[in-house]
């Protein structure tokens, strides 16, 4: 699976962005998908994840209620709708894919469990 993230940009605090991650491969619908981010000087952190069917999601606490992850298996694309953006959301955002149908919530935030990674898209939120 090859992943291509897009949709990043510069936005003012309180604004919105929608990130997209397009995937190649006919088995897209069998993968769980996640978004991670890494700010300068910080470790990569989990943002959100969605299971293979779209029926289960998981979010990092600081983005709950502001970010929404979704997927369109017909378009081989996963989305991250980001509302009420804050300067602390500034980071390089990566999409990732992992296989597996069990223990979604347990593995969702564990970056080492993901098999494929996109190249990242920059999100900058100005105050």
N, CA, C and O atoms as a Tinker XYZ file with bonds, in Angstrom:
   508  protein
     1  N      0.845000   -1.194000    0.000000    73     2
     2  CA     0.000000    0.000000    0.000000    64     1     3
     3  C      0.880000    1.244000    0.000000    63     2     4     5
     4  O      1.785000    1.370000    0.825000    81     3
     5  N      0.617000    2.155000   -0.917000    73     3     6
     6  CA     1.304000    3.438000   -0.949000    64     5     7
     7  C      0.306000    4.527000   -0.551000    63     6     8     9
     8  O     -0.838000    4.539000   -1.005000    81     7
     9  N      0.766000    5.438000    0.307000    73     7    10
    10  CA    -0.103000    6.465000    0.861000    64     9    11
    11  C      0.398000    7.843000    0.472000    63    10    12    13
    12  O      1.601000    8.104000    0.506000    81    11
    13  N     -0.517000    8.723000    0.104000    73    11    14
    14  CA    -0.176000   10.080000   -0.305000    64    13    15
    15  C     -1.073000   11.047000    0.446000    63    14    16    17
    16  O     -2.271000   11.131000    0.174000    81    15
    17  N     -0.492000   11.780000    1.395000    73    15    18
    18  CA    -1.253000   12.743000    2.193000    64    17    19
    19  C     -1.245000   14.110000    1.533000    63    18    20    21
    20  O     -0.275000   14.497000    0.882000    81    19
    21  N     -2.340000   14.834000    1.712000    73    19    22
    22  CA    -2.455000   16.181000    1.169000    64    21    23
    23  C     -3.446000   16.981000    2.004000    63    22    24    25
    24  O     -4.117000   16.437000    2.882000    81    23
    25  N     -3.531000   18.285000    1.718000    73    23    26
    26  CA    -4.520000   19.114000    2.374000    64    25    27
    27  C     -4.000000   20.014000    3.469000    63    26    28    29
    28  O     -4.750000   20.813000    4.031000    81    27
    29  N     -2.724000   19.893000    3.777000    73    27    30
    30  CA    -2.156000   20.753000    4.800000    64    29    31
    31  C     -2.045000   22.191000    4.316000    63    30    32    33
    32  O     -2.254000   22.487000    3.139000    81    31
    33  N     -1.713000   23.074000    5.245000    73    31    34
    34  CA    -1.563000   24.471000    4.888000    64    33    35
    35  C     -1.450000   25.352000    6.110000    63    34    36    37
    36  O     -1.277000   24.873000    7.231000    81    35
    37  N     -1.551000   26.651000    5.877000    73    35    38
    38  CA    -1.483000   27.650000    6.934000    64    37    39
    39  C     -2.890000   28.157000    7.222000    63    38    40    41
    40  O     -3.608000   28.562000    6.308000    81    39
    41  N     -3.277000   28.134000    8.480000    73    39    42
    42  CA    -4.619000   28.563000    8.869000    64    41    43
    43  C     -4.523000   29.307000   10.193000    63    42    44    45
    44  O     -3.630000   29.051000   11.000000    81    43
    45  N     -5.443000   30.221000   10.402000    73    43    46
    46  CA    -5.479000   30.943000   11.673000    64    45    47
    47  C     -6.127000   30.089000   12.749000    63    46    48    49
    48  O     -6.916000   29.190000   12.459000    81    47
    49  N     -5.787000   30.378000   13.975000    73    47    50
    50  CA    -6.398000   29.676000   15.099000    64    49    51
    51  C     -7.916000   29.797000   15.023000    63    50    52    53
    52  O     -8.457000   30.868000   14.745000    81    51
    53  N     -8.587000   28.686000   15.275000    73    51    54
    54  CA   -10.038000   28.642000   15.168000    64    53    55
    55  C    -10.529000   28.193000   13.807000    63    54    56    57
    56  O    -11.716000   27.919000   13.629000    81    55
    57  N     -9.637000   28.116000   12.861000    73    55    58
    58  CA   -10.017000   27.725000   11.517000    64    57    59
    59  C    -10.075000   26.216000   11.341000    63    58    60    61
    60  O     -9.931000   25.460000   12.301000    81    59
    61  N    -10.288000   25.789000   10.100000    73    59    62
    62  CA   -10.456000   24.375000    9.783000    64    61    63
    63  C     -9.616000   23.981000    8.582000    63    62    64    65
    64  O     -9.309000   24.796000    7.713000    81    63
    65  N     -9.259000   22.722000    8.562000    73    63    66
    66  CA    -8.596000   22.100000    7.417000    64    65    67
    67  C     -9.100000   20.675000    7.305000    63    66    68    69
    68  O     -9.494000   20.070000    8.302000    81    67
    69  N     -9.087000   20.139000    6.098000    73    67    70
    70  CA    -9.387000   18.724000    5.906000    64    69    71
    71  C     -8.203000   18.070000    5.208000    63    70    72    73
    72  O     -7.863000   18.419000    4.078000    81    71
    73  N     -7.598000   17.141000    5.877000    73    71    74
    74  CA    -6.509000   16.366000    5.296000    64    73    75
    75  C     -7.081000   15.146000    4.585000    63    74    76    77
    76  O     -8.078000   14.565000    5.012000    81    75
    77  N     -6.427000   14.777000    3.496000    73    75    78
    78  CA    -6.797000   13.574000    2.763000    64    77    79
    79  C     -5.574000   12.689000    2.629000    63    78    80    81
    80  O     -4.440000   13.169000    2.597000    81    79
    81  N     -5.815000   11.413000    2.552000    73    79    82
    82  CA    -4.730000   10.457000    2.329000    64    81    83
    83  C     -5.240000    9.422000    1.336000    63    82    84    85
    84  O     -6.089000    8.591000    1.661000    81    83
    85  N     -4.711000    9.488000    0.131000    73    83    86
    86  CA    -5.112000    8.563000   -0.922000    64    85    87
    87  C     -4.176000    7.367000   -0.939000    63    86    88    89
    88  O     -2.959000    7.509000   -0.812000    81    87
    89  N     -4.754000    6.201000   -1.095000    73    87    90
    90  CA    -3.970000    4.973000   -1.065000    64    89    91
    91  C     -4.072000    4.228000   -2.375000    63    90    92    93
    92  O     -5.108000    4.241000   -3.039000    81    91
    93  N     -2.991000    3.584000   -2.733000    73    91    94
    94  CA    -3.006000    2.710000   -3.894000    64    93    95
    95  C     -3.207000    1.282000   -3.411000    63    94    96    97
    96  O     -3.001000    0.989000   -2.234000    81    95
    97  N     -3.600000    0.409000   -4.296000    73    95    98
    98  CA    -3.757000   -0.982000   -3.900000    64    97    99
    99  C     -5.196000   -1.385000   -3.757000    63    98   100   101
   100  O     -6.028000   -0.601000   -3.301000    81    99
   101  N     -5.496000   -2.606000   -4.144000    73    99   102
   102  CA    -6.872000   -3.081000   -4.129000    64   101   103
   103  C     -7.323000   -3.567000   -2.764000    63   102   104   105
   104  O     -8.497000   -3.888000   -2.581000    81   103
   105  N     -6.404000   -3.626000   -1.793000    73   103   106
   106  CA    -6.772000   -4.131000   -0.467000    64   105   107
   107  C     -6.957000   -3.019000    0.544000    63   106   108   109
   108  O     -6.914000   -3.269000    1.748000    81   107
   109  N     -7.162000   -1.798000    0.079000    73   107   110
   110  CA    -7.300000   -0.654000    0.972000    64   109   111
   111  C     -8.350000   -0.905000    2.035000    63   110   112   113
   112  O     -8.138000   -0.574000    3.201000    81   111
   113  N     -9.479000   -1.483000    1.655000    73   111   114
   114  CA   -10.592000   -1.647000    2.579000    64   113   115
   115  C    -10.301000   -2.644000    3.696000    63   114   116   117
   116  O    -11.076000   -2.740000    4.648000    81   115
   117  N     -9.220000   -3.372000    3.603000    73   115   118
   118  CA    -8.879000   -4.330000    4.652000    64   117   119
   119  C     -7.962000   -3.734000    5.714000    63   118   120   121
   120  O     -7.661000   -4.398000    6.706000    81   119
   121  N     -7.513000   -2.500000    5.527000    73   119   122
   122  CA    -6.551000   -1.884000    6.437000    64   121   123
   123  C     -7.214000   -0.922000    7.427000    63   122   124   125
   124  O     -8.159000   -0.205000    7.098000    81   123
   125  N     -6.692000   -0.937000    8.623000    73   123   126
   126  CA    -6.992000    0.113000    9.594000    64   125   127
   127  C     -6.089000    1.305000    9.268000    63   126   128   129
   128  O     -4.942000    1.121000    8.859000    81   127
   129  N     -6.590000    2.499000    9.443000    73   127   130
   130  CA    -5.844000    3.693000    9.050000    64   129   131
   131  C     -5.707000    4.656000   10.216000    63   130   132   133
   132  O     -6.597000    4.773000   11.059000    81   131
   133  N     -4.582000    5.338000   10.245000    73   131   134
   134  CA    -4.355000    6.276000   11.334000    64   133   135
   135  C     -3.702000    7.549000   10.851000    63   134   136   137
   136  O     -3.079000    7.593000    9.790000    81   135
   137  N     -3.861000    8.586000   11.657000    73   135   138
   138  CA    -3.157000    9.849000   11.464000    64   137   139
   139  C     -2.266000   10.084000   12.682000    63   138   140   141
   140  O     -2.684000    9.921000   13.828000    81   139
   141  N     -1.043000   10.465000   12.397000    73   139   142
   142  CA    -0.078000   10.820000   13.430000    64   141   143
   143  C      0.481000   12.193000   13.085000    63   142   144   145
   144  O      0.339000   12.662000   11.956000    81   143
   145  N      1.117000   12.832000   14.059000    73   143   146
   146  CA     1.729000   14.132000   13.784000    64   145   147
   147  C      3.029000   14.262000   14.549000    63   146   148   149
   148  O      3.233000   13.626000   15.583000    81   147
   149  N      3.901000   15.100000   14.019000    73   147   150
   150  CA     5.175000   15.353000   14.679000    64   149   151
   151  C      5.520000   16.822000   14.557000    63   150   152   153
   152  O      5.681000   17.348000   13.455000    81   151
   153  N      5.631000   17.472000   15.691000    73   151   154
   154  CA     6.041000   18.873000   15.742000    64   153   155
   155  C      7.562000   18.943000   15.876000    63   154   156   157
   156  O      8.186000   17.989000   16.340000    81   155
   157  N      8.156000   20.056000   15.476000    73   155   158
   158  CA     9.620000   20.192000   15.579000    64   157   159
   159  C     10.102000   19.972000   17.004000    63   158   160   161
   160  O      9.580000   20.564000   17.948000    81   159
   161  N     11.099000   19.119000   17.146000    73   159   162
   162  CA    11.671000   18.862000   18.459000    64   161   163
   163  C     10.876000   17.941000   19.343000    63   162   164   165
   164  O     11.239000   17.711000   20.496000    81   163
   165  N      9.783000   17.406000   18.808000    73   163   166
   166  CA     8.939000   16.512000   19.597000    64   165   167
   167  C      8.830000   15.149000   18.931000    63   166   168   169
   168  O      9.116000   14.992000   17.744000    81   167
   169  N      8.413000   14.169000   19.720000    73   167   170
   170  CA     8.219000   12.849000   19.171000    64   169   171
   171  C      6.900000   12.788000   18.395000    63   170   172   173
   172  O      5.984000   13.581000   18.614000    81   171
   173  N      6.842000   11.834000   17.497000    73   171   174
   174  CA     5.606000   11.617000   16.749000    64   173   175
   175  C      4.522000   11.150000   17.706000    63   174   176   177
   176  O      4.774000   10.329000   18.588000    81   175
   177  N      3.314000   11.674000   17.531000    73   175   178
   178  CA     2.219000   11.303000   18.416000    64   177   179
   179  C      0.986000   10.918000   17.617000    63   178   180   181
   180  O      0.772000   11.365000   16.490000    81   179
   181  N      0.193000   10.080000   18.244000    73   179   182
   182  CA    -1.054000    9.609000   17.662000    64   181   183
   183  C     -2.078000   10.726000   17.636000    63   182   184   185
   184  O     -2.149000   11.532000   18.563000    81   183
   185  N     -2.876000   10.776000   16.568000    73   183   186
   186  CA    -3.951000   11.754000   16.465000    64   185   187
   187  C     -5.310000   11.052000   16.418000    63   186   188   189
   188  O     -6.179000   11.307000   17.253000    81   187
   189  N     -5.483000   10.169000   15.435000    73   187   190
   190  CA    -6.778000    9.507000   15.267000    64   189   191
   191  C     -6.595000    8.248000   14.434000    63   190   192   193
   192  O     -5.616000    8.113000   13.700000    81   191
   193  N     -7.550000    7.325000   14.556000    73   191   194
   194  CA    -7.503000    6.097000   13.770000    64   193   195
   195  C     -8.917000    5.633000   13.473000    63   194   196   197
   196  O     -9.862000    5.971000   14.185000    81   195
   197  N     -9.045000    4.855000   12.412000    73   195   198
   198  CA   -10.337000    4.304000   12.015000    64   197   199
   199  C    -10.113000    2.876000   11.568000    63   198   200   201
   200  O     -9.114000    2.573000   10.915000    81   199
   201  N    -11.043000    1.992000   11.917000    73   199   202
   202  CA   -10.815000    0.601000   11.567000    64   201   203
   203  C    -11.177000    0.339000   10.119000    63   202   204   205
   204  O    -11.634000    1.239000    9.415000    81   203
   205  N    -10.974000   -0.887000    9.675000    73   203   206
   206  CA   -11.091000   -1.223000    8.263000    64   205   207
   207  C    -12.476000   -0.941000    7.697000    63   206   208   209
   208  O    -12.603000   -0.573000    6.529000    81   207
   209  N    -13.513000   -1.109000    8.511000    73   207   210
   210  CA   -14.880000   -0.926000    8.017000    64   209   211
   211  C    -15.391000    0.494000    8.210000    63   210   212   213
   212  O    -16.415000    0.873000    7.641000    81   211
   213  N    -14.682000    1.277000    9.009000    73   211   214
   214  CA   -15.168000    2.615000    9.341000    64   213   215
   215  C    -16.087000    2.634000   10.537000    63   214   216   217
   216  O    -16.588000    3.691000   10.921000    81   215
   217  N    -16.316000    1.476000   11.133000    73   215   218
   218  CA   -17.255000    1.389000   12.236000    64   217   219
   219  C    -16.688000    1.719000   13.596000    63   218   220   221
   220  O    -17.437000    1.882000   14.560000    81   219
   221  N    -15.368000    1.820000   13.686000    73   219   222
   222  CA   -14.730000    2.138000   14.961000    64   221   223
   223  C    -13.691000    3.233000   14.753000    63   222   224   225
   224  O    -12.965000    3.227000   13.759000    81   223
   225  N    -13.624000    4.158000   15.681000    73   223   226
   226  CA   -12.644000    5.226000   15.633000    64   225   227
   227  C    -11.993000    5.401000   17.000000    63   226   228   229
   228  O    -12.518000    4.969000   18.025000    81   227
   229  N    -10.839000    6.046000   16.979000    73   227   230
   230  CA   -10.120000    6.336000   18.216000    64   229   231
   231  C     -9.441000    7.684000   18.050000    63   230   232   233
   232  O     -8.948000    8.012000   16.970000    81   231
   233  N     -9.416000    8.475000   19.138000    73   231   234
   234  CA    -8.834000    9.807000   19.074000    64   233   235
   235  C     -7.928000   10.065000   20.272000    63   234   236   237
   236  O     -8.161000    9.571000   21.375000    81   235
   237  N     -6.909000   10.839000   20.024000    73   235   238
   238  CA    -6.092000   11.341000   21.116000    64   237   239
   239  C     -6.928000   12.375000   21.868000    63   238   240   241
   240  O     -7.722000   13.096000   21.264000    81   239
   241  N     -6.747000   12.443000   23.172000    73   239   242
   242  CA    -7.637000   13.252000   24.002000    64   241   243
   243  C     -7.696000   14.717000   23.583000    63   242   244   245
   244  O     -8.767000   15.323000   23.624000    81   243
   245  N     -6.579000   15.289000   23.186000    73   243   246
   246  CA    -6.559000   16.729000   22.894000    64   245   247
   247  C     -7.312000   17.103000   21.619000    63   246   248   249
   248  O     -7.587000   18.282000   21.395000    81   247
   249  N     -7.648000   16.132000   20.789000    73   247   250
   250  CA    -8.354000   16.439000   19.541000    64   249   251
   251  C     -9.806000   15.979000   19.562000    63   250   252   253
   252  O    -10.559000   16.269000   18.632000    81   251
   253  N    -10.204000   15.275000   20.600000    73   251   254
   254  CA   -11.592000   14.817000   20.693000    64   253   255
   255  C    -12.549000   15.997000   20.652000    63   254   256   257
   256  O    -12.360000   17.000000   21.340000    81   255
   257  N    -13.580000   15.854000   19.833000    73   255   258
   258  CA   -14.553000   16.930000   19.694000    64   257   259
   259  C    -14.173000   17.976000   18.674000    63   258   260   261
   260  O    -15.006000   18.797000   18.290000    81   259
   261  N    -12.929000   17.964000   18.228000    73   259   262
   262  CA   -12.473000   18.939000   17.228000    64   261   263
   263  C    -12.124000   18.272000   15.895000    63   262   264   265
   264  O    -12.370000   18.840000   14.831000    81   263
   265  N    -11.558000   17.080000   15.956000    73   263   266
   266  CA   -11.135000   16.363000   14.752000    64   265   267
   267  C    -12.060000   15.176000   14.505000    63   266   268   269
   268  O    -12.577000   14.567000   15.442000    81   267
   269  N    -12.259000   14.858000   13.220000    73   267   270
   270  CA   -13.066000   13.705000   12.843000    64   269   271
   271  C    -12.352000   12.933000   11.747000    63   270   272   273
   272  O    -11.991000   13.493000   10.712000    81   271
   273  N    -12.153000   11.654000   11.980000    73   271   274
   274  CA   -11.551000   10.800000   10.965000    64   273   275
   275  C    -12.662000   10.033000   10.256000    63   274   276   277
   276  O    -13.631000    9.599000   10.880000    81   275
   277  N    -12.506000    9.875000    8.954000    73   275   278
   278  CA   -13.476000    9.125000    8.173000    64   277   279
   279  C    -12.758000    8.482000    6.996000    63   278   280   281
   280  O    -11.606000    8.804000    6.705000    81   279
   281  N    -13.443000    7.582000    6.333000    73   279   282
   282  CA   -12.827000    6.922000    5.182000    64   281   283
   283  C    -13.881000    6.666000    4.126000    63   282   284   285
   284  O    -15.069000    6.531000    4.422000    81   283
   285  N    -13.423000    6.604000    2.892000    73   283   286
   286  CA   -14.265000    6.257000    1.756000    64   285   287
   287  C    -13.550000    5.137000    1.024000    63   286   288   289
   288  O    -12.628000    5.382000    0.245000    81   287
   289  N    -13.974000    3.918000    1.273000    73   287   290
   290  CA   -13.281000    2.775000    0.683000    64   289   291
   291  C    -13.431000    2.727000   -0.828000    63   290   292   293
   292  O    -12.574000    2.170000   -1.514000    81   291
   293  N    -14.492000    3.295000   -1.354000    73   291   294
   294  CA   -14.676000    3.323000   -2.802000    64   293   295
   295  C    -13.645000    4.229000   -3.468000    63   294   296   297
   296  O    -13.283000    4.026000   -4.627000    81   295
   297  N    -13.176000    5.227000   -2.725000    73   295   298
   298  CA   -12.184000    6.159000   -3.259000    64   297   299
   299  C    -10.786000    5.889000   -2.705000    63   298   300   301
   300  O     -9.848000    6.630000   -3.000000    81   299
   301  N    -10.645000    4.837000   -1.908000    73   299   302
   302  CA    -9.344000    4.513000   -1.314000    64   301   303
   303  C     -8.740000    5.708000   -0.590000    63   302   304   305
   304  O     -7.550000    5.989000   -0.728000    81   303
   305  N     -9.552000    6.402000    0.172000    73   303   306
   306  CA    -9.110000    7.630000    0.810000    64   305   307
   307  C     -9.578000    7.695000    2.258000    63   306   308   309
   308  O    -10.697000    7.306000    2.593000    81   307
   309  N     -8.688000    8.199000    3.100000    73   307   310
   310  CA    -9.040000    8.479000    4.491000    64   309   311
   311  C     -8.903000    9.980000    4.699000    63   310   312   313
   312  O     -8.028000   10.626000    4.121000    81   311
   313  N     -9.779000   10.523000    5.534000    73   311   314
   314  CA    -9.820000   11.970000    5.751000    64   313   315
   315  C     -9.622000   12.291000    7.237000    63   314   316   317
   316  O     -9.904000   11.476000    8.115000    81   315
   317  N     -9.135000   13.494000    7.480000    73   315   318
   318  CA    -9.087000   14.013000    8.836000    64   317   319
   319  C     -9.628000   15.445000    8.782000    63   318   320   321
   320  O     -8.941000   16.363000    8.332000    81   319
   321  N    -10.850000   15.617000    9.239000    73   319   322
   322  CA   -11.441000   16.946000    9.323000    64   321   323
   323  C    -11.013000   17.574000   10.636000    63   322   324   325
   324  O    -11.273000   17.027000   11.707000    81   323
   325  N    -10.356000   18.722000   10.554000    73   323   326
   326  CA    -9.817000   19.384000   11.730000    64   325   327
   327  C    -10.502000   20.735000   11.897000    63   326   328   329
   328  O    -10.352000   21.621000   11.056000    81   327
   329  N    -11.242000   20.888000   12.966000    73   327   330
   330  CA   -11.939000   22.143000   13.277000    64   329   331
   331  C    -11.366000   22.751000   14.546000    63   330   332   333
   332  O    -10.670000   22.087000   15.313000    81   331
   333  N    -11.668000   24.013000   14.750000    73   331   334
   334  CA   -11.216000   24.734000   15.953000    64   333   335
   335  C     -9.717000   24.540000   16.176000    63   334   336   337
   336  O     -9.273000   24.231000   17.282000    81   335
   337  N     -8.968000   24.723000   15.132000    73   335   338
   338  CA    -7.526000   24.475000   15.206000    64   337   339
   339  C     -6.841000   25.429000   16.174000    63   338   340   341
   340  O     -7.235000   26.585000   16.329000    81   339
   341  N     -5.807000   24.910000   16.817000    73   339   342
   342  CA    -5.031000   25.662000   17.789000    64   341   343
   343  C     -3.569000   25.702000   17.356000    63   342   344   345
   344  O     -3.127000   24.825000   16.614000    81   343
   345  N     -2.821000   26.686000   17.798000    73   343   346
   346  CA    -1.393000   26.727000   17.445000    64   345   347
   347  C     -0.658000   25.440000   17.818000    63   346   348   349
   348  O      0.276000   25.041000   17.123000    81   347
   349  N     -1.062000   24.797000   18.891000    73   347   350
   350  CA    -0.393000   23.555000   19.299000    64   349   351
   351  C     -0.702000   22.382000   18.381000    63   350   352   353
   352  O     -0.118000   21.311000   18.545000    81   351
   353  N     -1.609000   22.554000   17.415000    73   351   354
   354  CA    -1.851000   21.524000   16.410000    64   353   355
   355  C     -0.837000   21.596000   15.271000    63   354   356   357
   356  O     -0.826000   20.727000   14.399000    81   355
   357  N     -0.002000   22.605000   15.270000    73   355   358
   358  CA     1.011000   22.753000   14.227000    64   357   359
   359  C      1.964000   21.574000   14.235000    63   358   360   361
   360  O      2.577000   21.269000   15.258000    81   359
   361  N      2.090000   20.909000   13.091000    73   359   362
   362  CA     2.932000   19.714000   12.998000    64   361   363
   363  C      2.910000   19.204000   11.565000    63   362   364   365
   364  O      2.137000   19.661000   10.723000    81   363
   365  N      3.780000   18.249000   11.326000    73   363   366
   366  CA     3.735000   17.488000   10.085000    64   365   367
   367  C      2.829000   16.289000   10.333000    63   366   368   369
   368  O      3.083000   15.494000   11.238000    81   367
   369  N      1.787000   16.157000    9.545000    73   367   370
   370  CA     0.789000   15.115000    9.748000    64   369   371
   371  C      1.031000   13.961000    8.768000    63   370   372   373
   372  O      1.199000   14.167000    7.566000    81   371
   373  N      1.042000   12.753000    9.312000    73   371   374
   374  CA     1.275000   11.546000    8.531000    64   373   375
   375  C      0.050000   10.642000    8.593000    63   374   376   377
   376  O     -0.603000   10.532000    9.630000    81   375
   377  N     -0.250000    9.997000    7.471000    73   375   378
   378  CA    -1.231000    8.921000    7.505000    64   377   379
   379  C     -0.487000    7.591000    7.462000    63   378   380   381
   380  O      0.625000    7.500000    6.942000    81   379
   381  N     -1.111000    6.583000    8.007000    73   379   382
   382  CA    -0.480000    5.284000    8.101000    64   381   383
   383  C     -1.536000    4.190000    8.025000    63   382   384   385
   384  O     -2.709000    4.419000    8.318000    81   383
   385  N     -1.103000    3.004000    7.628000    73   383   386
   386  CA    -2.021000    1.876000    7.484000    64   385   387
   387  C     -1.457000    0.652000    8.178000    63   386   388   389
   388  O     -0.251000    0.409000    8.159000    81   387
   389  N     -2.340000   -0.112000    8.788000    73   387   390
   390  CA    -1.919000   -1.366000    9.402000    64   389   391
   391  C     -2.989000   -2.421000    9.192000    63   390   392   393
   392  O     -4.178000   -2.112000    9.111000    81   391
   393  N     -2.559000   -3.652000    9.105000    73   391   394
   394  CA    -3.490000   -4.763000    8.937000    64   393   395
   395  C     -3.952000   -5.251000   10.304000    63   394   396   397
   396  O     -3.470000   -4.786000   11.336000    81   395
   397  N     -4.884000   -6.186000   10.298000    73   395   398
   398  CA    -5.372000   -6.738000   11.565000    64   397   399
   399  C     -6.821000   -6.389000   11.795000    63   398   400   401
   400  O     -7.257000   -5.273000   11.513000    81   399
   401  N     -7.570000   -7.353000   12.312000    73   399   402
   402  CA    -9.000000   -7.146000   12.534000    64   401   403
   403  C     -9.399000   -7.231000   14.006000    63   402   404   405
   404  O    -10.579000   -7.106000   14.331000    81   403
   405  N     -8.431000   -7.442000   14.898000    73   403   406
   406  CA    -8.761000   -7.582000   16.310000    64   405   407
   407  C     -8.119000   -6.471000   17.134000    63   406   408   409
   408  O     -7.139000   -5.859000   16.709000    81   407
   409  N     -8.666000   -6.220000   18.290000    73   407   410
   410  CA    -8.094000   -5.289000   19.264000    64   409   411
   411  C     -7.778000   -3.941000   18.637000    63   410   412   413
   412  O     -6.693000   -3.395000   18.836000    81   411
   413  N     -8.726000   -3.410000   17.883000    73   411   414
   414  CA    -8.501000   -2.150000   17.183000    64   413   415
   415  C     -8.066000   -1.056000   18.140000    63   414   416   417
   416  O     -7.049000   -0.400000   17.913000    81   415
   417  N     -8.829000   -0.852000   19.215000    73   415   418
   418  CA    -8.549000    0.250000   20.126000    64   417   419
   419  C     -7.181000    0.100000   20.778000    63   418   420   421
   420  O     -6.482000    1.093000   20.975000    81   419
   421  N     -6.799000   -1.097000   21.106000    73   419   422
   422  CA    -5.511000   -1.323000   21.770000    64   421   423
   423  C     -4.357000   -0.934000   20.858000    63   422   424   425
   424  O     -3.396000   -0.314000   21.312000    81   423
   425  N     -4.436000   -1.284000   19.593000    73   423   426
   426  CA    -3.317000   -1.054000   18.688000    64   425   427
   427  C     -3.384000    0.298000   17.972000    63   426   428   429
   428  O     -2.393000    0.724000   17.379000    81   427
   429  N     -4.527000    0.974000   18.014000    73   427   430
   430  CA    -4.741000    2.158000   17.184000    64   429   431
   431  C     -3.675000    3.226000   17.348000    63   430   432   433
   432  O     -3.250000    3.828000   16.361000    81   431
   433  N     -3.241000    3.470000   18.561000    73   431   434
   434  CA    -2.322000    4.568000   18.843000    64   433   435
   435  C     -0.852000    4.164000   18.807000    63   434   436   437
   436  O      0.027000    4.999000   19.018000    81   435
   437  N     -0.585000    2.908000   18.545000    73   435   438
   438  CA     0.793000    2.406000   18.586000    64   437   439
   439  C      1.429000    2.483000   17.213000    63   438   440   441
   440  O      1.153000    1.651000   16.349000    81   439
   441  N      2.280000    3.476000   17.006000    73   439   442
   442  CA     2.838000    3.731000   15.680000    64   441   443
   443  C      3.647000    2.546000   15.155000    63   442   444   445
   444  O      3.710000    2.331000   13.945000    81   443
   445  N      4.261000    1.782000   16.047000    73   443   446
   446  CA     5.080000    0.662000   15.596000    64   445   447
   447  C      4.245000   -0.461000   14.991000    63   446   448   449
   448  O      4.782000   -1.354000   14.336000    81   447
   449  N      2.925000   -0.417000   15.211000    73   447   450
   450  CA     2.055000   -1.454000   14.650000    64   449   451
   451  C      1.666000   -1.157000   13.204000    63   450   452   453
   452  O      1.070000   -2.004000   12.538000    81   451
   453  N      1.994000    0.028000   12.717000    73   451   454
   454  CA     1.585000    0.414000   11.375000    64   453   455
   455  C      2.651000   -0.020000   10.363000    63   454   456   457
   456  O      3.851000    0.135000   10.587000    81   455
   457  N      2.173000   -0.564000    9.251000    73   455   458
   458  CA     3.064000   -1.156000    8.261000    64   457   459
   459  C      3.462000   -0.175000    7.162000    63   458   460   461
   460  O      4.553000   -0.278000    6.601000    81   459
   461  N      2.593000    0.762000    6.857000    73   459   462
   462  CA     2.819000    1.671000    5.731000    64   461   463
   463  C      2.585000    3.114000    6.177000    63   462   464   465
   464  O      1.684000    3.408000    6.963000    81   463
   465  N      3.431000    4.008000    5.642000    73   463   466
   466  CA     3.365000    5.424000    6.011000    64   465   467
   467  C      3.396000    6.306000    4.768000    63   466   468   469
   468  O      4.081000    6.007000    3.790000    81   467
   469  N      2.640000    7.398000    4.829000    73   467   470
   470  CA     2.704000    8.412000    3.800000    64   469   471
   471  C      3.830000    9.390000    4.093000    63   470   472   473
   472  O      4.545000    9.253000    5.086000    81   471
   473  N      3.981000   10.377000    3.219000    73   471   474
   474  CA     5.129000   11.281000    3.307000    64   473   475
   475  C      4.904000   12.466000    4.228000    63   474   476   477
   476  O      5.863000   13.162000    4.562000    81   475
   477  N      3.689000   12.718000    4.645000    73   475   478
   478  CA     3.415000   13.822000    5.550000    64   477   479
   479  C      2.951000   15.072000    4.837000    63   478   480   481
   480  O      3.359000   15.350000    3.709000    81   479
   481  N      2.091000   15.826000    5.510000    73   479   482
   482  CA     1.626000   17.114000    5.004000    64   481   483
   483  C      1.662000   18.106000    6.167000    63   482   484   485
   484  O      1.228000   17.792000    7.275000    81   483
   485  N      2.180000   19.300000    5.904000    73   483   486
   486  CA     2.422000   20.267000    6.966000    64   485   487
   487  C      1.156000   21.061000    7.289000    63   486   488   489
   488  O      0.481000   21.580000    6.401000    81   487
   489  N      0.860000   21.138000    8.572000    73   487   490
   490  CA    -0.231000   21.967000    9.076000    64   489   491
   491  C      0.370000   23.018000   10.003000    63   490   492   493
   492  O      1.055000   22.686000   10.971000    81   491
   493  N      0.111000   24.278000    9.701000    73   491   494
   494  CA     0.610000   25.376000   10.528000    64   493   495
   495  C     -0.567000   26.241000   10.953000    63   494   496   497
   496  O     -1.323000   26.740000   10.119000    81   495
   497  N     -0.711000   26.409000   12.255000    73   495   498
   498  CA    -1.805000   27.195000   12.800000    64   497   499
   499  C     -1.218000   28.434000   13.463000    63   498   500   501
   500  O     -0.437000   28.332000   14.409000    81   499
   501  N     -1.596000   29.592000   12.963000    73   499   502
   502  CA    -1.080000   30.842000   13.512000    64   501   503
   503  C     -2.017000   31.373000   14.593000    63   502   504   505
   504  O     -3.231000   31.172000   14.545000    81   503
   505  N     -1.427000   32.047000   15.559000    73   503   506
   506  CA    -2.230000   32.583000   16.670000    64   505   507
   507  C     -2.729000   33.987000   16.378000    63   506   508
   508  O     -3.417000   34.583000   17.206000    81   507
